[in-house]
Amino acid sequence: MMLGYLLARAGVTLIVLEKHKDFFRDFRGDTLHPSTFQLMDELGLLRSFLKVYHQELQQLKAVYNGKEVTIADFSHLKVAKPILGLMAQWDFLNFLAEKSAPYPGFQLLREAEVTGLIVENERVQGVKAKRPGGEVEIRAGLVVGTDGRSSIVRKLSNLPVINTGAPIDVLWFRLSRKVGDPGQAFGCFDKGRIMILIDRGDYWQCAYIIVKEGFQEIQARGMEGFHRELAEVAPFIQDRVSELAGWGMISLLSVSIDYLEQWYAEGLLCIGDAAHSMSPIGGVGINLAIQDAVATANILYRPLLEKRKITLSMLKKIQDRRAFPARIVQKMQVFIQNGIMQRKTNIRLQKRLPLFLRLLKRFPILRRIPARFVGMGIRPEHIRFPHGDPK
């Protein structure tokens, strides 16, 4: 959606295919970093964007074995909006759809599930898509796979995938939010166990991190045992854990970290999670995908506008620009995940505050480091092309 908006605003004609009738999916990222708010400001959208319901955090906090620790302080970043924002992704996507619609070159095709690539003369020339009225063919000078970690475009392209592994999975569920609860999203760390709680107004969206393929073991211990476990990690929810009346109310999200060795082929490009699937740790996935979209628009808007053939060298520039930031973040996520698993199995480590958190607690100025790394990322992108209002 971001790439579609940017290219349409630059004057390019394009179609965005969305598999479903709407954008409402519960298993999508909510975390918007200062880098994303900065891009909205550069596009002149920040004022209207801030009217969409969201929560704003200037500091990122966690509760570790009952002790509150401030991990990052975004207030020192020199950007238009130095905050971490929590916005339901369906609201974000609807906002982009609304802003894109007036541009004559933009078309959003809903209920259009990609089922195949059109390949002629060893070049991707478009896609086949299943629609309510039957299969359709859509031809284009470039196909961009932006369909996430389970990307059908990536699968159909046969581009080689490198899997770096992920030792965790996530249990995803809701619990009611009550008066007197903490006033922001935060993480709870208790004896090697982690739960992230996202404020969605009248309920908490909860993400409970477990050992890879460990859900069956949790189920074997029974629902009451799971209730006790959750109450130990986040004591303030102990009066409502019984709202989880059955395992059907809990979704298992399989975490993977992988990347394409090469993001592109003749007539085809993958970006975002389709090119480099991220762990949910740090909430970086959506923001990296947006950065990919900006880099893609910066590099390709002119040849697309001039209807020139998109060459492999053009697509290589995008990977050369964005692969390094993605791989650094993935390596950091693997490091953190391995540390989580080590603490889960080491009783001595579970009781101690990690050195990094001890330093953050003792020297507040150090909180600017994770704020910069998480909030802006490596090699942040900026709008590098002319853009105007729809005619």
C-alpha positions in Angstrom: 0.0 0.0 0.0 2.8 2.4 0.8 4.6 1.7 -2.5 1.3 2.0 -4.3 0.7 5.4 -2.7 4.2 6.7 -3.4 4.2 5.6 -7.1 0.7 6.9 -7.7 1.7 10.2 -6.2 4.7 10.4 -8.5 2.3 9.8 -11.5 2.9 6.1 -12.1 -0.1 3.9 -13.2 -0.4 0.7 -11.0 -2.7 -1.8 -9.4 -2.5 -3.1 -5.8 -4.0 -6.5 -5.3 -5.5 -7.4 -1.9 -6.5 -11.0 -1.3 -9.4 -10.1 1.1 -12.5 -7.9 1.1 -10.9 -5.6 3.7 -7.7 -5.0 5.7 -9.0 -6.3 9.0 -6.4 -8.9 10.2 -5.6 -9.4 13.9 -2.1 -10.8 13.3 -0.4 -7.7 11.8 2.1 -5.3 13.3 0.9 -2.2 15.2 4.1 -0.6 16.0 5.1 2.6 14.0 8.5 4.0 14.6 9.7 7.6 14.5 11.1 6.9 11.0 7.6 6.2 9.7 6.2 9.4 11.3 9.1 11.3 9.7 8.2 10.0 6.3 4.5 11.0 6.8 5.8 14.5 7.6 7.9 14.6 4.4 4.8 13.7 2.4 2.7 16.4 4.1 0.4 13.7 5.7 1.5 13.9 9.3 -1.3 16.2 10.5 -4.1 14.0 9.1 -2.2 10.8 10.0 -2.2 11.8 13.6 -6.0 12.0 13.6 -6.1 8.2 13.1 -6.6 6.5 16.5 -3.3 5.5 18.0 -1.3 5.6 21.2 1.9 7.5 21.6 4.9 6.5 23.6 8.0 8.7 24.2 9.6 5.9 26.2 9.6 2.2 25.8 9.4 0.4 29.1 9.4 -3.2 30.4 8.8 -4.9 33.7 11.6 -7.4 34.5 10.9 -9.7 37.4 8.8 -7.0 39.0 11.2 -4.1 38.3 10.2 -1.4 35.8 13.0 -0.6 33.3 13.0 2.1 30.7 14.6 0.6 27.6 14.5 3.5 25.1 13.8 7.2 25.2 12.7 8.6 21.8 12.3 12.2 23.0 15.8 13.1 21.9 15.5 12.1 18.3 15.6 15.1 15.9 12.5 14.1 13.8 9.0 15.5 13.3 7.4 13.2 15.8 9.9 11.6 18.2 7.5 8.9 19.4 6.7 5.2 19.1 3.1 4.9 17.8 0.7 2.0 18.3 -1.9 2.0 15.5 -4.0 -0.9 14.3 -2.6 -1.9 10.9 -6.0 -2.0 9.3 -6.5 1.6 10.2 -3.1 2.5 8.7 -3.9 0.6 5.5 -7.3 2.2 5.2 -5.6 5.6 5.7 -3.2 4.9 2.8 -6.1 3.6 0.6 -8.0 6.8 1.2 -5.0 9.0 0.4 -4.2 6.9 -2.7 -7.7 6.8 -4.2 -7.8 10.3 -5.8 -4.7 9.6 -7.9 -5.8 8.6 -11.4 -3.0 6.0 -11.8 -4.0 4.1 -8.6 -6.3 1.1 -8.5 -6.9 -1.1 -5.4 -8.3 -4.5 -6.4 -9.8 -6.3 -3.5 -10.6 -10.0 -3.3 -7.8 -10.6 -5.8 -5.7 -13.6 -4.7 -2.5 -14.1 -6.8 -2.4 -17.7 -8.0 0.4 -17.6 -10.6 3.0 -15.5 -12.5 2.7 -14.8 -16.2 6.2 -15.7 -17.6 7.0 -15.1 -21.2 10.5 -15.1 -22.8 12.0 -15.8 -19.4 10.5 -12.6 -17.9 7.6 -12.1 -15.5 5.0 -10.1 -17.4 2.2 -10.1 -14.8 0.1 -12.2 -12.5 -2.9 -14.5 -12.5 -5.4 -13.8 -9.7 -8.5 -15.5 -8.4 -11.5 -13.2 -8.1 -15.2 -13.8 -7.2 -16.0 -13.8 -10.9 -13.2 -16.1 -11.9 -9.5 -16.0 -12.7 -8.1 -12.8 -14.3 -4.8 -11.9 -15.8 -3.1 -8.7 -15.0 -0.1 -7.7 -17.1 2.5 -5.2 -15.9 6.0 -4.0 -16.6 7.0 -5.0 -13.1 5.5 -7.3 -10.5 6.4 -6.4 -6.8 5.8 -9.1 -4.2 4.7 -7.4 -1.0 2.7 -10.3 0.4 4.6 -11.0 3.6 6.4 -13.9 5.2 4.1 -16.5 3.4 4.5 -14.7 0.1 3.0 -16.7 -2.8 4.9 -14.4 -5.2 8.2 -15.4 -3.6 7.2 -19.1 -3.7 6.1 -18.9 -7.4 9.4 -17.1 -8.3 11.6 -19.9 -7.0 14.1 -17.4 -5.7 16.4 -19.1 -3.1 15.5 -18.5 0.5 18.0 -18.6 3.4 16.5 -19.6 6.7 18.4 -18.4 9.8 16.0 -20.1 12.2 14.0 -18.8 15.1 13.8 -20.6 18.5 10.5 -19.0 19.5 6.8 -18.9 18.6 4.1 -16.6 19.8 0.7 -17.2 21.3 -1.8 -14.4 20.4 -4.9 -13.7 22.4 -7.1 -11.0 23.9 -7.8 -10.1 27.5 -10.1 -7.3 28.7 -8.7 -3.9 29.7 -9.9 -2.4 33.0 -9.7 0.9 34.8 -6.5 1.1 36.8 -4.5 -1.0 34.3 -1.1 0.3 33.1 -1.6 3.2 30.6 0.6 2.0 27.7 1.8 -1.0 25.8 4.7 -2.7 27.5 6.6 -6.0 27.9 6.6 -8.2 31.0 9.7 -10.3 31.7 9.5 -12.9 34.4 12.0 -15.7 35.0 12.7 -16.1 31.3 9.1 -15.7 30.2 7.9 -12.8 28.1 4.5 -11.3 27.4 3.9 -8.2 25.3 0.6 -6.3 26.0 -0.7 -3.9 23.4 -3.4 -1.4 24.4 -6.4 -1.6 22.0 -8.7 0.6 24.0 -11.2 -1.8 25.7 -8.9 -4.9 25.5 -5.3 -5.9 25.6 -3.8 -7.7 22.6 -1.4 -10.1 24.2 1.6 -11.8 22.6 3.1 -14.6 24.8 6.5 -15.8 23.7 7.1 -19.6 23.9 9.8 -22.1 22.9 9.5 -23.1 19.2 6.9 -25.9 18.9 6.2 -25.7 22.6 2.5 -25.1 22.4 1.6 -28.8 22.8 3.5 -29.0 26.0 1.6 -25.9 27.4 -1.7 -27.6 26.3 -0.7 -30.8 28.1 -0.3 -28.9 31.4 -3.9 -27.7 31.0 -5.7 -24.4 30.8 -5.6 -23.7 34.5 -1.8 -24.1 34.5 -1.6 -21.7 31.6 -3.8 -19.2 33.5 -1.4 -19.4 36.5 1.6 -18.9 34.2 0.1 -15.8 32.6 -0.8 -14.4 36.1 2.8 -14.9 37.2 4.2 -13.0 34.2 1.8 -10.1 34.5 0.2 -10.1 37.9 -2.3 -7.3 37.1 -4.2 -9.6 34.7 -4.8 -12.5 37.2 -8.4 -11.4 37.7 -9.2 -12.0 34.0 -7.1 -14.8 32.7 -10.2 -17.1 33.0 -11.6 -15.2 30.0 -9.4 -17.6 28.0 -12.0 -20.4 28.3 -10.5 -22.7 25.7 -7.5 -23.2 23.4 -9.6 -22.1 20.4 -9.3 -18.5 21.8 -5.5 -18.6 21.4 -3.8 -18.4 18.0 -0.3 -19.8 17.4 1.9 -17.6 15.3 4.9 -19.4 14.0 8.0 -17.1 14.0 10.5 -17.3 11.2 13.6 -15.3 10.2 14.7 -15.8 6.6 15.8 -13.8 3.6 16.1 -14.1 -0.1 19.6 -14.5 -1.5 18.4 -12.4 -4.4 15.3 -10.2 -4.2 14.6 -10.0 -7.9 14.3 -11.6 -11.3 13.4 -10.3 -14.8 10.2 -8.3 -14.3 9.9 -9.2 -10.6 10.9 -7.8 -7.2 10.2 -8.8 -3.6 10.3 -6.3 -0.7 9.3 -6.3 3.0 8.7 -9.6 4.6 8.5 -11.3 1.2 12.3 -10.5 0.9 13.3 -10.7 4.6 10.8 -12.1 7.1 11.4 -10.6 10.6 10.7 -11.8 14.1 8.1 -9.7 16.0 10.9 -8.7 18.5 11.2 -4.9 18.3 8.1 -4.4 16.2 10.4 -3.5 13.3 8.8 -5.5 10.4 6.3 -3.0 9.2 8.7 -0.1 9.5 11.4 -2.0 7.5 8.8 -2.8 4.8 7.9 0.9 4.6 11.6 1.8 4.2 11.8 -0.8 1.4 8.8 0.8 -0.3 10.4 4.3 -0.1 13.7 3.0 -1.5 11.9 1.2 -4.3 9.9 4.3 -5.2 13.0 6.5 -5.1 14.9 4.2 -7.5 12.1 3.2 -9.9 9.7 6.1 -10.1 11.3 7.7 -13.1 11.8 4.6 -15.3 8.3 3.5 -14.5 6.9 7.0 -15.3 8.8 7.0 -18.6 7.6 3.4 -19.3 11.2 2.2 -19.7 12.1 -1.5 -19.3 12.9 -2.3 -15.6 16.3 -3.9 -15.7 18.0 -6.2 -13.3 20.6 -3.5 -12.5 17.8 -1.2 -11.4 16.3 -3.9 -9.1 19.8 -4.8 -7.8 20.1 -1.2 -6.6 17.1 -1.7 -4.3 18.5 -4.9 -2.8 22.0 -3.2 -2.4 20.3 -0.4 -0.6 18.0 -2.3 1.7 19.5 -5.8 2.3 22.2 -4.5 4.7 19.7 -2.9 7.2 17.4 -5.9 7.1 20.2 -8.4 7.8 21.6 -6.3 10.7 18.2 -6.2 12.3 17.7 -10.0 11.7 21.1 -10.7 13.3 20.1 -8.6 16.3 16.8 -10.4 16.6 18.5 -13.8 16.5 20.9 -12.6 19.3 18.0 -11.5 21.5 16.0 -14.6 20.8 18.9 -16.8 21.7 19.3 -14.8 24.9 15.7 -15.3 25.8 16.0 -19.1 25.3 19.1 -19.2 27.4 17.4 -17.4 30.3 14.4 -19.7 30.1 16.7 -22.7 30.7 19.2 -21.1 33.2 17.7 -20.4 36.6 20.7 -18.3 37.7 20.3 -16.0 34.7 16.5 -15.7 35.2 16.9 -14.1 38.6 19.4 -11.4 37.4 18.7 -8.2 35.5 20.7 -8.5 32.2 23.8 -6.3 32.1 22.3 -4.2 29.3 19.2 -3.4 31.4 21.4 -2.7 34.4 23.4 -0.1 32.4 20.2 1.5 31.1 18.9 1.8 34.6 22.1 3.3 36.0 22.9 5.6 33.0 19.7 7.1 31.5 21.6 8.7 28.6 22.3 5.2 27.2 18.5 4.9 26.5 19.2 7.1 23.4 21.1 4.2 21.8 18.2 1.7 21.5 15.9 4.6 20.7 18.0 5.5 17.7 18.5 2.0 16.6 14.9 0.9 16.9 13.3 4.3 16.1 15.2 5.2 13.0 16.9 2.0 12.0 20.0 1.7 9.9 20.2 3.8 6.7 16.7 5.4 7.1 15.0 6.4 3.8 13.7 9.8 2.8 11.4 10.9 -0.1 13.7 11.6 -3.1 11.2 12.2 -5.9 8.7 14.9 -6.9 5.2 14.3 -5.7 2.1 16.4 -6.1 -1.7 16.4 -5.7 -4.0 14.4 -7.9 -5.1 16.2 -11.0 
